[in-house]
């Protein structure tokens, strides 16, 4: 099975900060990588698919990059609504999620 | 607009069977371009894909190795829904369970159900 490893597990940041989250796959997944945002009590929400494609309706401050085994999610200027937990997911073979990165207020 | 509405009990006794249903609106369980998935989330296991069913001229079902021996996912075309049964549950199966539509190769989760907290306890 493909394993997904995210870092960091927790990130403390302020409104306006640039934030970067990293995700590593245990084997190459080409660009079959998605990013989700989850808030307490809600289902995950798709932000980015195919490593760098922005889902419809998602603000342009979110961006993704990478291919193969190394990927990043960047929030260019953190907004109050962005404090949440973020997950990467490979969909090259079925679906495996990273363990999550909680973005909290500094 | 696709909507997934989950139903099922929130409390199951150890060794019994967990049963959940996901009703689909805005799409068909028989669609030949998507898959219908079950995913669960717990503090100890994180987000864990459990399995899926999909139609490509015939029905296919796939399961995660971790639950394969005690899981059944069934489509119900008459009600446009699909279900999950998980047998012989233990407290380790306590989690929030989600159904989700899988796009692309069946594993990109755009649409999710609302989630059901299932607690395994006597």
Contacts between the chains, C-beta under 8 A, distances in Angstrom:
chain1	res1	chain2	res2	distance
A	1	B	65	7.5
A	32	B	104	7.9
A	32	B	105	7.7
A	34	B	108	5.8
A	34	B	109	7.7
A	36	B	109	7.7
A	42	B	115	7.8
A	43	B	98	5.7
A	43	B	100	7.8
A	43	B	112	3.7
A	43	B	113	6.9
A	43	B	114	6.7
A	43	B	115	5.6
A	44	B	47	7.2
A	44	B	109	7.2
A	44	B	112	6.7
A	46	B	108	7.4
A	46	B	109	6.7
A	46	B	110	5.3
A	49	B	104	7.6
A	49	B	108	5.6
A	55	B	110	7.5
A	87	B	47	6.2
A	89	B	47	7.7
A	89	B	109	7.5
A	91	B	102	7.9
A	91	B	104	6.4
A	91	B	105	6.3
A	91	B	107	3.8
A	91	B	108	4.9
A	92	B	105	8.0
A	93	B	107	7.9
A	94	B	49	6.0
A	94	B	52	7.7
A	94	B	62	7.0
A	94	B	64	7.7
A	94	B	106	8.0
A	94	B	107	5.3
A	95	B	37	7.4
A	95	B	39	7.6
A	95	B	49	4.4
A	95	B	102	7.3
A	95	B	107	4.0
A	95	B	109	7.0
A	96	B	49	6.8
A	97	B	46	6.2
A	97	B	47	3.9
A	97	B	48	7.6
A	97	B	49	7.5
A	98	B	46	8.0
A	99	B	46	5.2
A	100	B	46	6.5
A	100	B	47	7.7
